């Protein structure tokens, strides 16, 4: 069976992810306020929309005013096309030259930055009679992929001279948008290239979520927003007011078992938690195979009717336990691990801070076997 979100419309699990579509719509409207009137909004939906479910999220994004979708691979783009998503799609990452045919025949734009890519475009056109749509990626300081600024002008002019390529846009990516000096240095390099070529009819884009918020002077005709769409705040070290956005993702599980452990009993593998008094323990069917890191063991909380309950013992592959001694609960009740519950809130940032990572690594880690439930 092919694993995708639509496979789990009818779920038989007592653990799931909830996505609040109202929040996503409002987050998009918030970011559109930062753009000049005629600028396009590019929504990044790679990594299954950062764990939110790209196929289900894409129609909401487009209905809310998004103009372009960004993915990391041809396969991610094809999944959207198979779901009848007809909006423009750009593969932001490097595309194998042997898959240019697939991109062209499915109207998926690719990022190019080498002569090998130009040759692949030529061969694709000769084979399919379709001009590949491309965006030239300029490496202004990320040192990942892209043509270097000192070679970018000649490369772009070479692409523009090719009658077998449809050049749609030019872009770069900020490595440290939260640091003004670095971002400004990258912007100047990009701006110098853009000012040296004919940009008529081209989409020019460089700003990611943080840059959209921080740098209103970085003014081109399209901006790429990723984490912000999902209500995840960018790292804003500048004196900048954060955007008014809300975390769209929640994580929940139903209690499958309740029992009482006596004092001095260990809980879970390796007994990393030991009881000091009679302890009422609730188990939910969710674990590290679902993307909840084992490093969070004994360090996080859930909520039952808005009241915090501590997770205890090592998180196992498929299950985890909570101390519910101080709350009223029964089997079948819901424990909220992330999101809102009766006016209280647990943000994904809290988990990220515990294990020293970024919040969207954790949303991306929430596995496909956790069904996605979409709410308003």
Helices and strands as residue ranges (DSSP letters): G 5-8, E 15-20, H 21-32, E 40-44, H 46-51, H 54-63, E 68-71, H 74-82, E 88-94, G 97-99, H 100-105, E 109-112, H 115-128, E 132-139, E 147-148, H 149-160, E 165-171, H 180-194, E 203-205, H 209-214, E 222-225, G 227-230, E 249-261, E 266-267, G 269-271, E 273-274, E 279-284, G 288-290, G 294-296, E 301-304, E 307-312, E 320-323, E 334-341, E 344-346, H 348-355, H 359-365, E 371-375
